[in-house]
Amino acid sequence: MAKDGTNRGGARAGAGAKRKPLADKIADGNPGKHPLTVMEFKNAADLRGQDMPEPKEMLSAVQKNGKALPAAEIYKSVWQWLSDRGCAHLVPPDTIERYAMSAARWIQCEEAITEYGFLAKHPTTGNAIASPYVTMANSFKSQTRADWAEIFQIVKENCAAGYSGDNPQDDLMERLLTARKGK
């Protein structure tokens, strides 16, 4: 509460009670006695589900540098990863699109840093300043991590067994490393 007695800012994102993963609820004997929806990772790849919604045009738009934005490719890999685990229907397509777009922009900023360096020239004084691409990359990286956490939370809350293994976030890190090498 502020000094003048008013509240400031409202609810904070991520604040409040956290939902317990389904695997933990099962292990604890379902203490709340609510009906649980159990989804197994076993043989999830053999299941037939819905077709992937086509990525929007903006996710593969040609950018100013002449390259296509890789967001559509990221979207497809995340959707396939979710589909293989039987969770594609639980994650809204716009959430996947938001993740793909922020990840693609992060890659773009990292490529710009590789091409132009960490320093830039001040427009009026001509002195060296920190490149704005570094700040933008950090911002997109934070957004990408938050979006991935939202997607992974849905998977975690809806699987009966704990999940570990490769995920699209790992592929993104590989893509960033190769982008930094100029490939």
C-alpha positions as CSV (number, residue, x, y, z in Angstrom):
1,M,0.0,0.0,0.0
2,A,1.3,3.5,-0.9
3,K,1.8,6.2,1.7
4,D,-1.5,7.8,0.6
5,G,-3.4,4.7,1.5
6,T,-4.1,3.5,-2.1
7,N,-3.0,0.2,-3.7
8,R,-0.6,0.4,-6.6
9,G,-0.1,-2.0,-9.5
10,G,-2.6,-4.7,-9.0
11,A,-2.0,-8.4,-9.2
12,R,1.5,-9.6,-10.3
13,A,2.0,-12.1,-13.1
14,G,2.9,-15.5,-11.7
15,A,1.9,-14.5,-8.2
16,G,-0.4,-16.7,-6.1
17,A,-1.0,-20.3,-5.6
18,K,0.7,-22.7,-8.1
19,R,-1.1,-25.6,-9.6
20,K,0.5,-28.9,-8.6
21,P,1.6,-31.2,-11.5
22,L,-0.7,-34.1,-12.1
23,A,2.0,-36.6,-11.4
24,D,2.4,-35.1,-7.9
25,K,-1.3,-35.2,-7.3
26,I,-1.4,-38.9,-8.2
27,A,1.7,-39.6,-6.0
28,D,-0.1,-37.9,-3.1
29,G,-3.2,-39.9,-3.5
30,N,-5.3,-37.0,-5.0
31,P,-5.7,-35.1,-1.7
32,G,-8.3,-32.8,-3.1
33,K,-10.4,-35.7,-4.4
34,H,-11.2,-33.8,-7.7
35,P,-11.5,-35.9,-10.8
36,L,-8.1,-36.1,-12.6
37,T,-7.6,-36.3,-16.3
38,V,-4.6,-38.6,-16.9
39,M,-2.6,-38.4,-20.0
40,E,0.3,-40.8,-20.5
41,F,3.5,-40.1,-22.5
42,K,3.7,-43.8,-23.3
43,N,2.8,-44.4,-27.0
44,A,1.7,-40.8,-27.3
45,A,3.3,-40.7,-30.8
46,D,0.9,-43.5,-31.9
47,L,-2.2,-41.4,-31.1
48,R,-4.0,-39.7,-33.9
49,G,-5.2,-36.2,-33.1
50,Q,-6.1,-33.0,-34.7
51,D,-4.2,-31.5,-37.7
52,M,-1.9,-28.7,-37.0
53,P,-3.4,-25.3,-37.5
54,E,-1.5,-23.5,-40.3
55,P,0.8,-20.8,-39.0
56,K,-0.2,-17.3,-39.8
57,E,1.5,-15.5,-42.7
58,M,3.2,-13.0,-40.4
59,L,5.2,-15.9,-38.9
60,S,7.1,-16.4,-42.1
61,A,7.1,-12.9,-43.6
62,V,10.1,-11.7,-45.5
63,Q,12.0,-9.3,-43.4
64,K,13.9,-6.1,-44.4
65,N,17.1,-8.0,-44.8
66,G,15.5,-10.3,-47.3
67,K,15.4,-13.4,-45.0
68,A,12.2,-15.1,-44.1
69,L,11.3,-14.9,-40.4
70,P,11.8,-18.4,-38.9
71,A,8.8,-18.2,-36.6
72,A,6.6,-20.5,-38.7
73,E,9.3,-23.2,-38.4
74,I,9.5,-22.8,-34.7
75,Y,5.7,-22.9,-34.5
76,K,5.6,-26.2,-36.4
77,S,8.3,-27.8,-34.2
78,V,6.6,-26.7,-30.9
79,W,3.2,-27.9,-32.2
80,Q,4.7,-31.3,-33.3
81,W,6.4,-31.6,-29.9
82,L,3.0,-31.0,-28.1
83,S,1.2,-33.3,-30.5
84,D,3.7,-36.1,-29.9
85,R,2.9,-35.8,-26.2
86,G,-0.9,-35.6,-26.7
87,C,-1.1,-32.0,-25.4
88,A,-1.5,-30.0,-28.6
89,H,-5.2,-29.6,-28.0
90,L,-4.5,-28.1,-24.5
91,V,-2.3,-25.2,-25.7
92,P,-4.0,-22.4,-27.6
93,P,-2.5,-21.7,-31.0
94,D,-2.0,-18.1,-30.2
95,T,0.2,-19.0,-27.2
96,I,2.4,-21.1,-29.6
97,E,2.4,-18.2,-32.1
98,R,3.5,-15.8,-29.4
99,Y,6.3,-18.1,-28.3
100,A,7.4,-18.6,-31.9
101,M,7.4,-14.9,-32.8
102,S,9.4,-13.9,-29.7
103,A,11.9,-16.7,-30.3
104,A,12.3,-15.7,-33.9
105,R,12.8,-12.0,-32.9
106,W,15.4,-13.1,-30.4
107,I,17.3,-15.0,-33.1
108,Q,17.1,-11.9,-35.3
109,C,18.6,-9.7,-32.6
110,E,21.4,-12.2,-32.0
111,E,22.1,-12.3,-35.7
112,A,22.3,-8.5,-35.8
113,I,24.7,-8.5,-32.8
114,T,26.9,-11.0,-34.7
115,E,26.8,-8.8,-37.8
116,Y,27.1,-5.3,-36.3
117,G,28.8,-6.0,-33.0
118,F,28.1,-5.0,-29.4
119,L,28.8,-1.3,-29.9
120,A,27.0,1.3,-32.0
121,K,27.6,5.0,-32.7
122,H,25.6,7.7,-30.9
123,P,23.5,9.5,-33.5
124,T,24.5,13.1,-32.4
125,T,27.8,12.8,-30.6
126,G,29.3,9.9,-32.6
127,N,30.6,8.3,-29.4
128,A,30.5,4.6,-28.9
129,I,27.3,3.3,-27.1
130,A,26.0,-0.1,-26.3
131,S,24.2,-1.6,-29.3
132,P,20.4,-1.4,-29.0
133,Y,20.3,-5.0,-30.3
134,V,21.7,-6.3,-27.1
135,T,18.9,-4.7,-25.1
136,M,16.3,-5.9,-27.5
137,A,17.8,-9.5,-27.5
138,N,17.5,-9.6,-23.7
139,S,13.9,-8.4,-23.8
140,F,13.0,-11.0,-26.4
141,K,14.9,-13.7,-24.5
142,S,12.9,-12.9,-21.3
143,Q,9.6,-13.0,-23.3
144,T,10.6,-16.3,-24.9
145,R,11.4,-17.9,-21.6
146,A,8.1,-16.7,-20.1
147,D,6.1,-18.0,-23.1
148,W,7.9,-21.3,-22.9
149,A,7.3,-21.6,-19.2
150,E,3.5,-21.1,-19.9
151,I,3.5,-23.8,-22.5
152,F,5.6,-26.2,-20.4
153,Q,3.4,-25.6,-17.4
154,I,0.3,-26.8,-19.3
155,V,2.2,-30.0,-20.3
156,K,3.5,-30.5,-16.8
157,E,0.0,-30.1,-15.2
158,N,-1.6,-32.6,-17.6
159,C,0.8,-35.5,-17.7
160,A,0.7,-38.5,-15.3
161,A,4.5,-39.1,-15.4
162,G,7.2,-36.5,-15.1
163,Y,8.7,-35.5,-18.4
164,S,12.3,-35.0,-19.2
165,G,14.1,-35.0,-22.5
166,D,14.5,-32.9,-25.6
167,N,12.1,-30.0,-26.2
168,P,11.8,-27.2,-28.7
169,Q,13.6,-24.8,-26.2
170,D,16.7,-26.9,-26.6
171,D,16.4,-26.6,-30.4
172,L,16.1,-22.9,-30.0
173,M,19.4,-22.7,-28.1
174,E,21.1,-24.7,-30.9
175,R,19.7,-22.3,-33.5
176,L,21.0,-19.3,-31.5
177,L,24.5,-20.8,-31.2
178,T,24.7,-21.5,-35.0
179,A,23.3,-17.9,-35.7
180,R,26.2,-16.5,-33.6
181,K,28.7,-18.4,-35.8
182,G,27.1,-16.8,-38.9
183,K,25.6,-19.9,-40.4
